[in-house]
Amino acid sequence: MTDDAYLFLLDDASARLGVTPAAVGELACMETPAVRAWLDAQGSTPTSPHLRLLPPEETAAVPEGAERLPVPLSEEELSRLRHQMTPEPLAQVEEELLAYRDSTDGRDGLIGRALAAGVAPHRIVELTGVDPATVTAAANS
């Protein structure tokens, strides 16, 4: 397995392998001289329906003989790519997990601020639904 994602070209644009870079959204690698030169050498464009992208764990699926180029992706770009590759029912659950993660980012800091402001620990438990041990841990951090 490689740490890089792969851009590659498919002969058949209707094949259901990988995703088009455009479906993932803006990717920093698409603006690099290396990718631009590779696309020019292939006679392709960033919006070609033949151009596909696979995450590192899926690169073994790139067809033998397909023109390919390893590209580094940021964690956020890689997350978007993996999300685009997920079947719809799973993608909906992933969206919910991302929303949950976003809502819990900074949770301990918020609990600490609430305690410092004088909100009683039992009230924080009531308002947030978190375990009392979580409130205690946030108070001690």
C-alpha positions in Angstrom: 0.0 0.0 0.0 1.2 3.5 -0.8 0.6 6.7 1.2 -0.4 8.5 -1.9 -3.7 8.6 -3.7 -3.6 7.9 -7.4 -5.0 9.8 -10.3 -5.5 7.6 -13.3 -7.2 7.5 -16.6 -9.8 5.0 -17.6 -10.5 4.0 -21.2 -14.2 3.6 -20.4 -15.7 6.7 -18.7 -18.8 4.7 -17.7 -16.7 2.3 -15.5 -17.6 2.6 -11.8 -14.0 2.8 -10.4 -12.8 5.6 -8.3 -14.3 9.1 -8.4 -13.7 12.1 -10.6 -11.6 14.7 -8.9 -14.3 17.2 -9.5 -16.7 15.2 -7.3 -14.3 15.5 -4.4 -14.1 19.3 -4.6 -11.0 21.4 -4.8 -7.8 19.5 -4.5 -4.5 21.3 -4.0 -2.7 18.6 -6.0 -4.7 19.5 -9.2 -2.9 22.9 -9.4 0.6 21.5 -9.1 3.0 21.6 -12.1 3.4 17.9 -11.8 -0.3 17.1 -12.2 -0.7 19.8 -14.9 2.2 18.4 -16.9 0.9 14.8 -16.5 -2.5 15.8 -17.7 -1.0 17.7 -20.7 1.2 14.6 -21.5 -2.0 12.4 -21.4 -4.0 14.9 -23.5 -6.5 15.2 -20.7 -8.0 17.8 -18.5 -8.9 18.0 -14.8 -12.6 17.8 -15.7 -12.3 14.8 -18.0 -14.8 12.0 -17.2 -12.0 9.5 -17.8 -9.9 11.0 -15.0 -10.4 9.2 -11.7 -9.0 9.2 -8.2 -8.5 6.5 -5.6 -7.4 6.7 -2.0 -4.2 4.9 -0.9 -5.9 1.8 0.4 -7.7 1.3 -3.0 -4.8 1.9 -5.4 -4.4 -1.9 -6.1 -7.7 -1.5 -8.1 -6.1 0.8 -10.7 -6.3 -1.3 -13.9 -3.0 -2.8 -15.1 -1.6 -0.6 -17.8 -3.7 2.5 -16.9 -1.9 5.8 -17.0 -1.5 6.8 -13.3 0.1 9.4 -11.1 0.6 9.3 -7.3 -0.7 12.4 -5.6 -0.5 13.5 -2.0 -3.8 14.6 -0.4 -4.4 16.4 2.8 -6.3 14.6 5.6 -9.4 16.7 4.8 -9.1 16.0 1.0 -8.6 12.3 1.7 -11.7 12.3 4.0 -13.8 13.9 1.2 -12.5 11.3 -1.3 -13.3 8.4 0.9 -16.7 9.9 1.6 -17.4 10.1 -2.2 -16.5 6.5 -2.6 -18.9 5.3 0.1 -22.2 3.8 -1.0 -25.2 6.1 -0.3 -26.6 4.4 2.8 -23.2 4.5 4.5 -22.5 8.0 3.3 -25.6 9.2 5.2 -24.4 7.6 8.4 -20.9 9.1 7.8 -22.5 12.5 7.5 -24.1 12.0 10.9 -20.8 10.9 12.4 -19.1 14.0 11.0 -21.8 16.2 12.4 -21.4 14.5 15.8 -17.7 14.9 15.7 -18.0 18.6 14.9 -20.5 19.1 17.7 -18.2 17.4 20.2 -15.0 19.3 19.2 -14.1 21.5 22.1 -16.5 19.8 24.4 -14.1 19.7 27.3 -13.3 23.4 26.9 -16.9 24.3 26.9 -17.6 22.3 30.0 -14.6 23.9 31.7 -15.9 27.4 30.8 -19.4 26.4 32.1 -17.9 25.2 35.4 -15.8 28.4 35.7 -18.8 30.5 35.1 -20.6 28.7 38.0 -22.9 26.2 36.2 -23.3 23.3 38.5 -21.9 19.9 37.3 -25.3 18.2 37.6 -26.8 20.9 35.4 -24.1 20.4 32.8 -25.0 16.7 32.8 -28.6 17.6 32.3 -28.0 20.0 29.5 -25.4 18.0 27.6 -26.4 14.5 28.3 -22.7 13.6 28.9 -21.7 11.2 31.6 -20.9 12.8 35.0 -17.4 11.4 34.8 -16.9 13.4 31.6 -17.8 16.6 33.5 -15.4 15.7 36.3 -12.6 14.9 33.8 -13.2 18.2 32.0 -13.0 20.0 35.4 -9.7 18.4 36.1 -8.1 19.1 32.8 
